[in-house]
Amino acid sequence: MTELKIALVGNPNVGKSTLFNKLTGLRQKAGNYPGVTIEKKTGNFTHQGIKYHLIDLPGAYGIHPSSVDEEVVYQVLVDETNPNHPDLVVVVGDPFNLKRAVLLYQQIREMGLPAIFVANMLDEAERAGVAIDVGKLEKALSTKVILTDARSNKGIEALKDALQFEPTTYTASFPIPDEYSSAIQQVKERTGERNDYLAWLYLSQKHNRHLDPAVSAEISTIREAHHINYHRLQVQETMARHTMLDTHFTNVVKDPAKKRENFTERLDKLLIHSFWGYIIFFALLLLIFQAIYSWSGPFMDAIDSAFAWLAASASGWFPPGPINGLLTDGIIAGIGGIVIFIPQIAMLFIFISLMEESGYMSRVVYLMDRWLKPFGLSGKSAVPLMSGAACAIPAVMSARTIENDKERLITILVTPFMTCSARLPIYIVIIGLVIPQDRFLGLELQGLVLFGMYALGVLAALGSAWVLKQLMKTNYKSFLIMEMPTYKYPVIRNVLLNVWDKTMGFVVGAGKIILAISVILWVLGSFGVSERFNNAEELVRVENPGISDEAFDNEVQSQKLEYSLLGTLGRFIEPAIEPLGYDWKMGIGLIASFAAREVFVSTMATVYSLGGTDDELTIRERMASEINPNTGRPSYNFASGISLLLFYAFAMQCMSTIAIVRKETNSWRWTVIQLAFMTGFAYFAALLAYQFLK
């Protein structure tokens, strides 16, 4: 069977992804391009005995890269050795902005690649009275032109048929200026390239990473010898092409002469209004938080109950012992710790997909860009940062929408500072312990402190972003240049496919790391080498005669934890955490909560012989009576309480977030830097607070 590799290329917001989904159906997969965190979608379909391998390239306005997305497009198309280099390019355009797509088409054809042209969103064009003269456009482009409306499946079969079309010889639309002839000839001689336009591209690019480094350096030398500014060449080409398009494409698209205010323009007067635009956006964020934090609650409870039942059932499959514990408390609990996040991740990406599909996401970016730019962030950072108040895991994943590599990286690194829902149980318990139930300016003091913890997270995120901006200085200056797409009804199929891809990406990618660490923590908490661990039952009976069965079980559980490897580790780190006002028991809580911050509360219940209770009042009462043997004072006093609040406000303390940061950055280096910075910052803040307040 013949196999052909097809690349889908087009400007952003032209319905390219919808077209890709219609062509490939479920026969597709997502991943990252090598070396970058740009998502790559590939899929397969068969038509008339030919198998097509389809690659959905990132949105681009031209071949000259001004973002990481466009750099990917350039590398795939210019490098014949690239594994994604296509046999045929399908250029997708928007009938309302056809000249931009034609410009991209011209560049691709002049690179020597065969291409056909697709004008998508036909239904919207017809409703707006826009008509395309297909015959004139085909003659001008020297190729097959297909009109489609991917949302309603119109033109899909015609597009499949056209993939076997062999484009005729193409006459270059951009004549290379004579003043560069000598430099072009030298580049061709050095690279062995015979195509003049490709030689021009080598001269007009800042980097030619697909070439041998020595050859790339020689091209730079040629530029310097001829006093060529690569950026000036890009501008010169773009202006020349636009001049030509304005002259020759005036009669190809028939647009109603009378300008009328359409639905998009009317809606934009409200949604990007200088006041109401922000009110509507923050109201929508409140709805998203409600969904992630509350609506997903029943699903998460159901998953939790299901895994609790599974663990209880599995415990009867083997006799009591290490294998039983590994299966129920290690593997099943670890898998449960992965699956329980699925409702939150799915809920967030349902909203994000709906915002992207409808066209509203571009308005959010426009609104927030001016406020976030001074901190080295993008307008597109708003959604990850705000979503971090619910859960950092889906929030970090949502940073994929940020094109600029530097801004995306900074967003990923600072998002975990936002106060997530997992910190809430800790805040409630500690604030109830150390903050009096007084009023300040008529407001509950405890409530004000809780609000302050959320505000502290925002300040830490923005402050860290500003610091990273200064440290990651680059010559590349980012500007928000974007179009406002027309509003559309979301395609439910696209939404569901996007949610499925993102959710499975978390389960498969981050899940492996989470499961491994869960098993390690179980091992540390279930084994010990001392006599007090191995003979805990006998020693508790001897030391506590007449103890009730329930109290006996709780005391044995507490002693086993104290003298387990995890407890030994807690006592080992006690000298390091003692300056923060913590004892070894709190150290166990810090280590165990690395699995997830909220584990701190349940770990304290076990440490203080409360069994499996998660009742915050019971835990708080027991913690309030605990005395620190090192100081002779209550373990949870005002100084140590504020210290603990600050530590959990700033520390990473979440293996799920670490796993997803590793997956999204594709770098252990940045993951370790983030972990070290947040932990160090948390330690220093907690140290200052305790030493000052004690």
C-alpha positions as CSV (number, residue, x, y, z in Angstrom):
1,M,0.0,0.0,0.0
2,T,1.3,3.5,-0.9
3,E,2.0,5.7,2.0
4,L,2.2,9.5,1.9
5,K,3.1,12.0,4.6
6,I,0.9,15.1,4.7
7,A,1.5,18.3,6.7
8,L,-1.4,20.6,7.7
9,V,-0.1,24.2,7.8
10,G,-2.1,27.4,8.4
11,N,-2.5,30.6,10.3
12,P,-3.8,30.3,13.9
13,N,-7.6,30.1,14.3
14,V,-8.4,28.9,10.8
15,G,-10.0,25.6,12.0
16,K,-6.9,23.5,11.2
17,S,-7.3,21.2,14.2
18,T,-11.0,20.6,13.4
19,L,-9.9,19.6,9.9
20,F,-7.3,17.3,11.4
21,N,-9.8,15.6,13.7
22,K,-12.3,15.1,10.9
23,L,-9.7,13.5,8.7
24,T,-8.1,11.2,11.3
25,G,-10.9,10.5,13.7
26,L,-9.6,8.6,16.7
27,R,-6.6,7.3,14.8
28,Q,-4.3,10.0,16.2
29,K,-1.8,10.6,19.0
30,A,-0.2,13.5,20.7
31,G,3.4,14.1,21.8
32,N,6.1,16.7,21.8
33,Y,8.5,17.7,19.1
34,P,12.1,16.7,20.0
35,G,13.8,19.3,22.2
36,V,10.7,21.6,22.7
37,T,7.5,21.4,24.6
38,I,5.4,22.2,21.5
39,E,2.7,19.6,21.1
40,K,2.8,17.5,18.0
41,K,-0.4,15.8,16.8
42,T,-0.2,13.0,14.2
43,G,-2.8,10.7,12.8
44,N,-3.5,8.2,10.0
45,F,-6.3,7.5,7.6
46,T,-6.7,5.5,4.4
47,H,-8.4,6.7,1.2
48,Q,-8.7,5.0,-2.2
49,G,-5.9,2.5,-1.3
50,I,-3.5,5.1,-0.1
51,K,-2.5,5.4,3.6
52,Y,-2.0,9.0,4.7
53,H,0.2,9.9,7.7
54,L,-1.1,13.4,8.8
55,I,0.9,15.9,10.8
56,D,-0.9,18.9,12.3
57,L,1.9,21.6,12.4
58,P,1.5,24.6,14.8
59,G,-0.2,27.7,13.6
60,A,2.1,30.1,11.7
61,Y,1.8,33.4,9.9
62,G,4.9,32.8,7.7
63,I,8.0,30.8,7.2
64,H,10.2,33.3,9.1
65,P,10.0,32.2,12.7
66,S,8.9,34.7,15.4
67,S,7.9,32.1,18.0
68,V,8.7,28.6,19.0
69,D,5.7,27.4,17.1
70,E,6.9,29.0,13.8
71,E,10.4,27.7,14.4
72,V,9.0,24.1,14.5
73,V,7.1,24.8,11.2
74,Y,10.3,26.1,9.5
75,Q,12.4,23.2,10.7
76,V,9.9,20.6,9.5
77,L,9.4,22.1,6.1
78,V,13.0,23.2,5.3
79,D,14.9,20.1,6.4
80,E,14.4,17.1,4.1
81,T,16.0,14.8,6.8
82,N,13.4,15.8,9.4
83,P,11.3,12.7,10.2
84,N,8.1,14.9,9.8
85,H,9.1,16.4,6.5
86,P,6.0,16.0,4.2
87,D,5.4,14.7,0.7
88,L,2.6,17.2,0.4
89,V,1.5,20.3,2.3
90,V,-2.1,21.2,2.8
91,V,-2.3,25.0,3.5
92,V,-5.5,25.9,5.3
93,G,-6.8,29.5,5.1
94,D,-9.6,31.6,6.5
95,P,-12.0,33.1,3.8
96,F,-12.0,36.4,5.8
97,N,-8.2,36.7,5.8
98,L,-7.3,34.8,2.6
99,K,-4.2,36.9,1.7
100,R,-2.4,35.8,4.9
101,A,-2.8,32.2,4.0
102,V,-1.9,32.8,0.4
103,L,1.4,34.4,1.5
104,L,2.3,31.3,3.5
105,Y,1.3,29.1,0.6
106,Q,3.6,31.0,-1.8
107,Q,6.6,30.6,0.6
108,I,6.0,26.9,0.9
109,R,5.7,26.4,-2.9
110,E,8.8,28.4,-3.5
111,M,10.7,26.2,-1.1
112,G,10.1,23.4,-3.6
113,L,7.3,21.6,-1.7
114,P,4.1,20.5,-3.5
115,A,1.0,22.0,-1.9
116,I,-2.8,22.3,-2.3
117,F,-5.0,25.0,-0.7
118,V,-8.0,24.7,1.5
119,A,-10.3,27.6,2.3
120,N,-12.1,26.5,5.5
121,M,-15.1,27.9,7.5
122,L,-17.2,28.0,4.4
123,D,-20.5,28.3,6.2
124,E,-19.4,31.4,8.2
125,A,-18.2,33.0,4.9
126,E,-21.5,32.3,3.2
127,R,-23.5,33.8,6.1
128,A,-21.3,36.9,6.0
129,G,-21.9,37.2,2.2
130,V,-18.2,36.4,1.4
131,A,-17.7,34.4,-1.9
132,I,-14.4,32.9,-3.3
133,D,-13.9,32.6,-7.0
134,V,-12.3,29.1,-7.0
135,G,-11.3,29.2,-10.6
136,K,-9.4,32.5,-10.3
137,L,-7.7,31.3,-7.1
138,E,-6.7,28.0,-8.6
139,K,-5.2,29.8,-11.6
140,A,-3.3,32.3,-9.3
141,L,-2.0,29.5,-7.1
142,S,-1.3,26.9,-9.7
143,T,-2.9,24.2,-7.6
144,K,-6.1,22.6,-6.5
145,V,-8.4,24.7,-4.2
146,I,-10.9,23.0,-1.9
147,L,-13.7,24.8,0.0
148,T,-14.5,23.1,3.3
149,D,-16.4,23.6,6.5
150,A,-14.8,21.0,8.8
151,R,-17.3,21.6,11.6
152,S,-20.2,20.4,9.4
153,N,-18.1,17.9,7.4
154,K,-18.5,19.8,4.1
155,G,-15.8,19.3,1.6
156,I,-13.9,16.6,3.6
157,E,-14.3,13.9,0.9
158,A,-13.3,16.4,-1.8
159,L,-10.2,17.2,0.2
160,K,-9.3,13.5,0.5
161,D,-9.7,13.1,-3.3
162,A,-7.5,16.2,-3.9
163,L,-4.6,14.7,-1.9
164,Q,-3.6,12.7,-5.0
165,F,-3.5,15.9,-7.1
166,E,-0.1,16.7,-8.5
167,P,0.4,20.5,-8.5
168,T,1.7,22.1,-11.7
169,T,5.0,24.0,-12.1
170,Y,4.9,27.0,-9.8
171,T,6.3,30.4,-10.9
172,A,7.9,32.3,-8.0
173,S,5.9,35.3,-6.8
174,F,8.8,36.9,-5.0
175,P,11.8,37.9,-7.2
176,I,14.9,38.0,-5.1
177,P,16.5,41.5,-5.4
178,D,19.6,41.6,-7.6
179,E,21.6,43.2,-4.8
180,Y,21.7,39.8,-3.0
181,S,22.6,37.7,-6.0
182,S,26.3,37.3,-5.0
183,A,25.4,36.3,-1.4
184,I,22.8,33.8,-2.7
185,Q,25.3,32.2,-5.0
186,Q,27.8,31.8,-2.2
187,V,25.2,30.2,0.0
188,K,24.2,27.8,-2.8
189,E,27.9,26.8,-3.4
190,R,28.5,26.2,0.3
191,T,25.3,24.2,1.0
192,G,24.9,22.5,-2.3
193,E,21.4,23.9,-2.5
194,R,20.0,24.6,-6.0
195,N,16.8,26.4,-5.0
196,D,17.4,30.2,-4.9
197,Y,14.5,30.8,-2.4
198,L,15.9,28.2,0.1
199,A,19.3,30.0,-0.1
200,W,17.4,33.2,0.5
201,L,15.8,31.6,3.6
202,Y,19.2,30.5,4.9
203,L,20.4,34.1,4.7
204,S,17.2,35.6,6.3
205,Q,17.1,33.3,9.3
206,K,18.8,34.0,12.6
207,H,19.4,30.3,13.1
208,N,19.8,27.4,10.7
209,R,19.7,24.6,13.2
210,H,19.0,21.9,10.6
211,L,22.4,22.6,8.9
212,D,25.8,21.5,10.1
213,P,27.1,24.0,12.7
214,A,30.1,24.8,10.5
215,V,27.9,25.5,7.5
216,S,25.6,27.6,9.6
217,A,28.6,29.6,10.8
218,E,29.8,30.1,7.3
219,I,26.4,31.5,6.3
220,S,26.7,34.0,9.1
221,T,30.1,34.9,7.8
222,I,28.6,35.5,4.3
223,R,25.9,37.8,5.8
224,E,28.6,39.8,7.6
225,A,30.7,40.1,4.5
226,H,27.8,41.5,2.5
227,H,26.5,43.6,5.5
228,I,23.2,41.8,5.4
229,N,20.7,42.1,8.3
230,Y,18.7,39.0,8.4
231,H,15.6,40.7,9.9
232,R,15.7,43.4,7.1
233,L,15.5,40.6,4.5
234,Q,12.4,39.2,6.2
235,V,10.7,42.6,6.2
236,Q,11.7,43.2,2.6
237,E,10.2,39.9,1.5
238,T,7.0,40.4,3.5
239,M,6.3,43.9,2.1
240,A,7.0,42.8,-1.4
241,R,4.6,39.8,-1.1
242,H,1.8,42.0,0.4
243,T,2.2,44.6,-2.4
244,M,1.8,41.8,-5.0
245,L,-1.2,40.3,-3.2
246,D,-2.9,43.7,-3.0
247,T,-2.5,44.0,-6.8
248,H,-3.4,40.5,-8.0
249,F,-5.9,39.2,-5.5
250,T,-8.5,42.0,-5.6
251,N,-11.1,40.0,-7.5
252,V,-10.6,36.6,-6.0
253,V,-12.7,37.2,-2.9
254,K,-16.0,39.0,-3.1
255,D,-16.8,40.7,0.1
256,P,-20.0,42.8,0.7
257,A,-19.1,46.5,0.1
258,K,-21.3,47.6,3.0
259,K,-19.5,47.4,6.3
260,R,-21.9,46.1,8.9
261,E,-21.4,45.4,12.6
262,N,-21.5,41.6,12.9
263,F,-22.1,39.4,16.0
264,T,-18.4,39.2,16.9
265,E,-18.0,43.0,16.9
266,R,-21.1,43.5,19.0
267,L,-20.0,40.9,21.6
268,D,-16.5,42.2,21.7
269,K,-17.8,45.6,22.8
270,L,-18.8,43.8,26.1
271,L,-16.2,41.1,26.5
272,I,-13.1,43.2,25.9
273,H,-14.5,46.3,27.5
274,S,-12.0,48.1,29.8
275,F,-14.3,47.5,32.8
276,W,-17.0,44.9,32.0
277,G,-14.5,42.7,30.2
278,Y,-12.6,42.1,33.5
279,I,-15.8,41.6,35.5
280,I,-17.0,38.9,33.1
281,F,-13.6,37.2,33.0
282,F,-13.2,37.0,36.8
283,A,-16.8,35.8,37.0
284,L,-15.9,33.0,34.6
285,L,-12.8,32.2,36.6
286,L,-15.0,31.9,39.7
287,L,-17.2,29.4,37.8
288,I,-14.1,27.4,36.8
289,F,-12.8,27.3,40.4
290,Q,-16.3,26.2,41.5
291,A,-16.2,23.4,38.9
292,I,-12.7,22.2,39.7
293,Y,-13.0,22.5,43.4
294,S,-16.7,21.7,44.0
295,W,-18.3,20.1,41.0
296,S,-15.5,17.6,40.7
297,G,-15.9,16.7,44.4
298,P,-18.6,14.0,43.9
299,F,-16.5,12.3,41.2
300,M,-13.4,12.4,43.3
301,D,-15.3,11.1,46.3
302,A,-16.6,8.3,44.1
303,I,-13.1,7.4,42.9
304,D,-11.8,7.6,46.5
305,S,-14.6,5.3,47.7
306,A,-14.0,2.9,44.8
307,F,-10.3,2.6,45.5
308,A,-11.0,2.3,49.3
309,W,-13.3,-0.6,48.5
310,L,-10.8,-2.1,46.1
311,A,-8.1,-1.9,48.7
312,A,-10.3,-3.5,51.3
313,S,-11.3,-6.3,48.9
314,A,-7.7,-6.8,47.9
315,S,-6.6,-7.1,51.5
316,G,-8.5,-10.4,51.7
317,W,-6.7,-11.9,48.7
318,F,-3.5,-12.4,50.6
319,P,-2.7,-13.1,54.2
320,P,-1.5,-10.1,56.3
321,G,2.1,-9.2,55.5
322,P,4.3,-7.2,53.2
323,I,2.7,-8.4,49.9
324,N,-0.7,-7.4,51.2
325,G,0.5,-4.0,52.4
326,L,2.4,-3.4,49.1
327,L,-0.7,-4.2,47.1
328,T,-3.3,-2.2,49.1
329,D,-1.3,0.7,50.7
330,G,1.4,1.0,48.0
331,I,0.2,0.1,44.5
332,I,-3.6,0.5,44.8
333,A,-3.3,3.7,46.9
334,G,-0.7,5.0,44.5
335,I,-2.9,4.4,41.4
336,G,-5.8,5.9,43.3
337,G,-3.6,9.0,43.9
338,I,-3.2,9.3,40.2
339,V,-6.8,8.6,39.1
340,I,-8.4,10.9,41.7
341,F,-7.0,14.0,39.9
342,I,-8.7,13.0,36.6
343,P,-12.0,14.9,37.4
344,Q,-10.2,18.1,38.1
345,I,-8.0,17.8,35.0
346,A,-10.9,17.0,32.8
347,M,-13.1,19.8,34.2
348,L,-10.4,22.4,33.7
349,F,-9.7,21.3,30.1
350,I,-13.4,21.2,29.3
351,F,-13.5,24.9,30.1
352,I,-10.3,25.7,28.4
353,S,-11.3,23.8,25.3
354,L,-14.7,25.6,25.2
355,M,-12.9,29.0,25.6
356,E,-10.5,28.1,22.8
357,E,-13.1,26.6,20.4
358,S,-15.5,29.6,20.9
359,G,-12.8,32.2,20.3
360,Y,-13.0,33.7,23.9
361,M,-9.5,32.6,24.9
362,S,-8.0,35.3,22.6
363,R,-10.0,37.9,24.4
364,V,-8.6,36.7,27.8
365,V,-5.1,37.0,26.5
366,Y,-5.7,40.5,25.3
367,L,-7.2,41.6,28.6
368,M,-4.5,40.2,30.8
369,D,-1.4,40.8,28.8
370,R,-0.8,44.4,29.9
371,W,-0.9,43.4,33.6
372,L,1.3,40.3,33.4
373,K,3.9,41.5,30.8
374,P,6.0,43.5,33.4
375,F,6.5,40.2,35.3
376,G,7.8,38.3,32.3
377,L,4.5,36.6,31.8
378,S,2.1,36.5,28.9
379,G,-1.6,37.3,28.8
380,K,-2.0,33.5,28.2
381,S,-0.4,33.0,31.7
382,A,-3.6,34.2,33.3
383,V,-5.5,30.9,33.0
384,P,-2.7,28.7,34.4
385,L,-2.1,31.1,37.3
386,M,-5.8,31.4,38.2
387,S,-6.4,27.7,37.8
388,G,-3.5,27.1,40.2
389,A,-5.8,28.2,43.0
390,A,-7.7,25.0,42.5
391,C,-4.9,22.5,41.6
392,A,-1.4,23.1,40.2
393,I,-1.5,19.9,38.1
394,P,-4.1,20.9,35.4
395,A,-2.9,24.5,35.8
396,V,0.7,23.6,34.7
397,M,-0.7,21.6,31.8
398,S,-2.8,24.5,30.6
399,A,0.4,26.5,30.1
400,R,0.8,24.7,26.8
401,T,-1.2,27.4,25.1
402,I,1.7,29.9,25.6
403,E,3.7,30.1,22.4
404,N,6.7,32.0,23.8
405,D,9.1,29.4,25.3
406,K,10.5,31.7,28.0
407,E,7.0,32.9,29.1
408,R,5.7,29.4,29.1
409,L,8.6,28.2,31.2
410,I,8.3,31.0,33.7
411,T,4.5,30.4,34.0
412,I,5.1,26.7,34.7
413,L,7.8,27.5,37.3
414,V,5.8,30.0,39.3
415,T,2.2,28.5,39.1
416,P,2.8,26.1,42.1
417,F,3.1,29.2,44.3
418,M,-0.6,29.8,43.9
419,T,-2.6,28.5,46.9
420,C,-4.2,25.3,45.7
421,S,-7.1,23.4,47.3
422,A,-4.7,20.8,48.8
423,R,-3.2,23.4,51.1
424,L,-6.6,24.3,52.5
425,P,-6.9,21.5,55.1
426,I,-3.5,22.4,56.5
427,Y,-4.4,26.1,56.6
428,I,-7.7,25.4,58.4
429,V,-6.2,23.2,61.1
430,I,-3.1,25.4,61.7
431,I,-5.0,28.7,61.6
432,G,-7.6,27.2,64.1
433,L,-4.7,26.3,66.4
434,V,-2.7,29.5,66.5
435,I,-5.0,32.4,65.4
436,P,-7.6,33.5,68.1
437,Q,-11.3,33.7,67.2
438,D,-11.3,37.5,67.3
439,R,-12.6,40.1,65.0
440,F,-10.6,42.8,63.2
441,L,-12.6,45.7,61.6
442,G,-15.7,43.7,62.0
443,L,-14.3,40.7,60.1
444,E,-13.2,37.3,61.5
445,L,-9.5,37.3,62.1
446,Q,-9.1,33.7,61.1
447,G,-10.9,34.4,57.8
448,L,-8.6,37.3,57.1
449,V,-5.5,35.2,57.7
450,L,-6.9,32.6,55.3
451,F,-7.5,35.3,52.7
452,G,-3.9,36.5,53.4
453,M,-2.5,33.1,52.6
454,Y,-4.1,33.2,49.2
455,A,-2.9,36.8,48.6
456,L,0.6,35.6,49.6
457,G,0.5,32.9,46.9
458,V,-0.3,35.5,44.3
459,L,2.6,37.8,45.5
460,A,5.0,34.9,45.6
461,A,4.1,33.8,42.0
462,L,4.4,37.3,40.5
463,G,7.5,38.2,42.5
464,S,9.2,34.9,41.5
465,A,8.2,35.6,37.9
466,W,9.8,39.0,38.0
467,V,13.1,37.5,39.4
468,L,13.1,34.8,36.7
469,K,12.5,37.5,34.1
470,Q,15.7,39.2,35.2
471,L,17.7,36.0,35.4
472,M,16.6,34.7,32.0
473,K,17.5,37.8,30.0
474,T,17.4,37.2,26.3
475,N,17.7,39.4,23.2
476,Y,14.3,38.2,22.1
477,K,11.6,40.7,23.1
478,S,8.0,39.4,23.2
479,F,5.1,41.4,21.8
480,L,1.5,40.3,21.8
481,I,0.6,40.3,18.1
482,M,-2.6,38.3,17.5
483,E,-5.9,38.4,15.7
484,M,-9.3,38.2,17.3
485,P,-11.0,35.2,15.7
486,T,-14.8,35.3,15.1
487,Y,-16.9,33.6,17.8
488,K,-18.0,30.1,16.9
489,Y,-20.1,27.4,18.5
490,P,-17.7,24.9,20.0
491,V,-17.3,21.5,18.3
492,I,-18.0,19.0,21.0
493,R,-15.9,16.3,19.2
494,N,-12.9,18.6,19.4
495,V,-13.5,19.4,23.0
496,L,-13.8,15.8,24.0
497,L,-10.7,14.8,22.0
498,N,-8.7,17.6,23.6
499,V,-9.8,16.7,27.1
500,W,-9.0,13.0,26.4
501,D,-5.5,13.9,25.1
502,K,-4.7,16.1,28.1
503,T,-6.1,13.7,30.7
504,M,-4.3,10.6,29.3
505,G,-1.1,12.6,29.0
506,F,-1.3,13.1,32.8
507,V,-2.2,9.6,33.6
508,V,0.5,8.0,31.5
509,G,3.2,10.6,31.8
510,A,3.0,11.9,35.4
511,G,1.4,8.7,36.7
512,K,4.5,6.6,36.4
513,I,6.4,9.0,38.7
514,I,3.6,9.3,41.2
515,L,3.1,5.6,41.5
516,A,6.9,5.0,42.0
517,I,7.1,7.6,44.8
518,S,3.9,6.3,46.5
519,V,5.5,2.8,46.7
520,I,8.7,4.3,48.1
521,L,6.8,6.2,50.8
522,W,4.9,3.1,51.7
523,V,8.1,1.1,52.0
524,L,9.6,3.8,54.3
525,G,6.5,3.9,56.5
526,S,6.0,0.1,56.7
527,F,9.4,-1.2,57.6
528,G,11.8,-0.6,60.4
529,V,14.9,-2.2,62.0
530,S,14.6,-1.3,65.7
531,E,13.1,-3.5,68.4
532,R,10.4,-1.0,69.1
533,F,9.2,-1.4,65.6
534,N,9.4,-5.1,65.4
535,N,7.9,-5.8,68.8
536,A,5.5,-2.8,69.0
537,E,2.5,-4.9,70.1
538,E,4.2,-6.6,73.0
539,L,5.9,-3.3,74.2
540,V,2.6,-1.4,74.0
541,R,0.8,-4.1,76.0
542,V,3.5,-4.1,78.7
543,E,3.7,-0.2,78.9
544,N,-0.1,0.3,78.8
545,P,-1.8,-2.4,80.8
546,G,-5.6,-2.3,80.6
547,I,-5.6,-0.3,77.4
548,S,-8.7,-0.6,75.2
549,D,-8.6,-2.4,71.9
550,E,-9.1,0.8,69.9
551,A,-6.5,2.7,71.8
552,F,-4.1,-0.3,71.6
553,D,-4.4,-0.3,67.8
554,N,-3.9,3.4,67.5
555,E,-0.9,3.3,69.8
556,V,0.7,0.4,68.0
557,Q,0.2,2.2,64.7
558,S,1.7,5.4,66.1
559,Q,4.8,3.6,67.5
560,K,5.3,1.6,64.3
561,L,5.3,4.9,62.4
562,E,7.7,6.5,64.9
563,Y,10.3,3.8,64.6
564,S,9.7,3.0,60.9
565,L,12.3,4.1,58.3
566,L,10.1,7.1,57.7
567,G,10.1,7.9,61.4
568,T,13.8,7.4,61.6
569,L,14.1,9.8,58.7
570,G,11.9,12.3,60.6
571,R,14.2,12.1,63.6
572,F,17.2,12.4,61.3
573,I,16.0,15.7,59.8
574,E,15.0,17.1,63.2
575,P,18.2,19.1,63.7
576,A,17.5,20.8,60.3
577,I,13.8,21.6,61.1
578,E,14.2,22.4,64.8
579,P,15.2,26.1,64.0
580,L,11.8,26.3,62.3
581,G,10.0,25.3,65.5
582,Y,9.3,21.7,64.4
583,D,9.9,18.4,66.1
584,W,10.4,15.0,64.6
585,K,6.7,14.3,64.4
586,M,6.1,17.3,62.3
587,G,9.1,16.2,60.3
588,I,7.3,13.0,59.4
589,G,4.4,15.1,58.3
590,L,6.6,17.2,56.1
591,I,8.1,14.1,54.5
592,A,4.9,12.2,54.1
593,S,3.1,15.2,52.6
594,F,5.5,15.2,49.8
595,A,3.1,12.7,48.2
596,A,0.4,15.4,48.5
597,R,0.2,18.4,50.8
598,E,-3.2,17.3,52.3
599,V,-1.5,14.1,53.5
600,F,0.0,16.2,56.3
601,V,-3.4,16.1,58.2
602,S,-3.9,12.4,58.0
603,T,-0.3,11.7,58.9
604,M,-0.6,13.9,62.0
605,A,-3.7,11.8,62.9
606,T,-1.6,8.7,62.8
607,V,1.4,10.2,64.6
608,Y,-0.8,11.4,67.5
609,S,-2.5,8.0,67.8
610,L,-5.8,9.1,66.3
611,G,-6.1,6.2,63.9
612,G,-7.6,6.9,60.6
613,T,-9.7,9.9,61.6
614,D,-9.8,12.9,59.4
615,D,-12.0,15.1,61.7
616,E,-10.2,18.4,61.8
617,L,-11.5,19.3,65.3
618,T,-10.3,16.1,66.8
619,I,-6.9,16.5,65.2
620,R,-6.7,20.1,66.2
621,E,-7.5,19.3,69.9
622,R,-4.8,16.6,70.0
623,M,-2.3,18.8,68.2
624,A,-3.0,21.7,70.6
625,S,-2.1,19.5,73.6
626,E,1.2,18.3,72.1
627,I,4.3,19.4,73.8
628,N,7.6,19.9,72.0
629,P,10.2,17.9,74.0
630,N,13.0,20.3,72.8
631,T,11.4,23.5,74.1
632,G,8.9,22.3,76.7
633,R,6.3,24.5,75.0
634,P,3.2,23.5,73.0
635,S,4.4,22.3,69.6
636,Y,1.8,24.4,67.8
637,N,2.2,27.9,69.2
638,F,1.9,31.1,67.4
639,A,5.5,31.2,66.2
640,S,5.7,27.6,65.0
641,G,2.1,27.8,63.5
642,I,3.0,30.8,61.4
643,S,6.2,29.2,60.4
644,L,4.4,26.1,59.3
645,L,1.8,28.1,57.3
646,L,4.6,29.9,55.5
647,F,6.5,26.7,54.8
648,Y,3.4,25.1,53.1
649,A,2.6,28.4,51.3
650,F,5.9,28.3,49.5
651,A,7.2,24.8,49.4
652,M,6.6,22.5,46.5
653,Q,5.5,19.5,48.7
654,C,3.6,17.7,45.9
655,M,5.1,14.9,43.9
656,S,2.2,15.1,41.4
657,T,3.2,18.7,40.5
658,I,6.8,17.8,40.3
659,A,5.9,14.9,37.9
660,I,3.8,17.1,35.7
661,V,6.4,19.9,35.6
662,R,9.0,17.4,34.5
663,K,6.7,16.2,31.8
664,E,5.7,19.7,30.6
665,T,9.2,21.2,30.6
666,N,10.8,18.0,29.3
667,S,13.7,18.8,31.7
668,W,14.8,17.5,35.0
669,R,17.1,20.5,35.3
670,W,14.3,23.0,35.5
671,T,12.3,20.7,37.7
672,V,15.1,20.3,40.2
673,I,15.8,24.1,40.1
674,Q,12.1,24.8,40.8
675,L,12.0,22.2,43.7
676,A,15.2,23.6,45.2
677,F,14.1,27.2,44.9
678,M,10.7,26.7,46.4
679,T,11.9,24.5,49.2
680,G,14.8,26.9,50.0
681,F,12.5,29.9,49.9
682,A,9.9,28.1,52.1
683,Y,12.6,27.1,54.6
684,F,14.1,30.7,54.8
685,A,10.7,32.3,55.2
686,A,9.6,29.8,57.9
687,L,13.0,30.3,59.7
688,L,12.7,34.0,59.8
689,A,9.1,33.9,61.0
690,Y,9.8,31.5,63.8
691,Q,13.0,33.2,65.0
692,F,11.3,36.6,64.9
693,L,8.1,35.5,66.6
694,K,9.3,33.0,69.2
